[in-house]
Amino acid sequence: MYLHINKNCVIKNDSVIGIFSINNIDNLKNIDNIIDLSEGCPKTLILTEEKGITKAYVIKLNVDTIKKRKI
């Protein structure tokens, strides 16, 4: 299954490590591989790992909205 996080981006459900509110993250500078899809309105960070590669997606949707989409 896939999780639709942006109009042009989907990620595999089983690659998701965690879904976090940007308000609860102290420092994004220590995170490598940040993909900003927030269009200037960051609300949620989705941390993923696939094939040993960790990525962080910053999106404009709320945490609750994304969690409802996750199967």
C-alpha positions in Angstrom: 0.0 0.0 0.0 1.0 3.6 -0.6 0.6 6.8 1.3 -0.3 9.9 -0.8 1.5 12.8 0.9 1.5 15.4 -1.9 0.0 15.9 -5.3 3.2 14.5 -6.8 4.5 12.2 -4.2 3.5 8.8 -2.7 5.5 6.7 -0.3 5.2 3.0 0.7 3.3 2.6 4.0 5.8 0.0 5.3 8.7 2.4 4.8 7.2 4.9 7.3 9.1 5.1 10.6 7.2 8.0 12.1 4.9 10.9 11.5 5.6 14.0 13.6 4.2 17.5 14.0 6.9 20.1 13.0 6.0 21.9 16.2 7.4 19.0 18.2 10.8 18.9 16.4 13.5 20.9 18.0 16.1 20.9 15.2 15.7 19.9 11.5 19.4 20.8 10.9 20.5 17.4 12.2 18.4 15.5 9.7 19.9 14.4 6.4 17.9 13.9 3.2 15.1 16.4 3.9 12.6 16.7 1.0 10.5 19.8 1.5 7.1 19.4 -0.1 5.4 22.0 2.2 5.1 24.8 -0.3 6.2 27.2 2.4 3.7 25.9 5.0 5.5 23.1 6.9 3.2 21.2 9.4 4.3 17.6 9.4 7.5 15.6 9.1 7.3 12.0 7.8 10.4 9.9 8.5 11.0 6.9 6.2 13.5 4.2 5.5 13.7 2.1 2.4 16.6 0.0 1.2 18.8 1.4 4.1 18.2 5.0 3.1 16.5 7.3 5.6 14.5 10.3 4.2 12.5 13.0 5.9 9.5 14.5 4.1 8.2 17.9 5.2 4.6 18.5 4.1 1.9 21.0 4.5 -0.8 18.6 5.7 -1.6 18.1 9.4 -0.5 15.0 11.2 -4.1 13.8 11.8 -4.8 14.1 8.1 -1.9 11.9 7.2 -2.6 9.3 9.9 -6.1 9.0 8.5 -4.7 8.2 5.1 -2.2 5.6 6.4 -3.5 2.0 6.2 
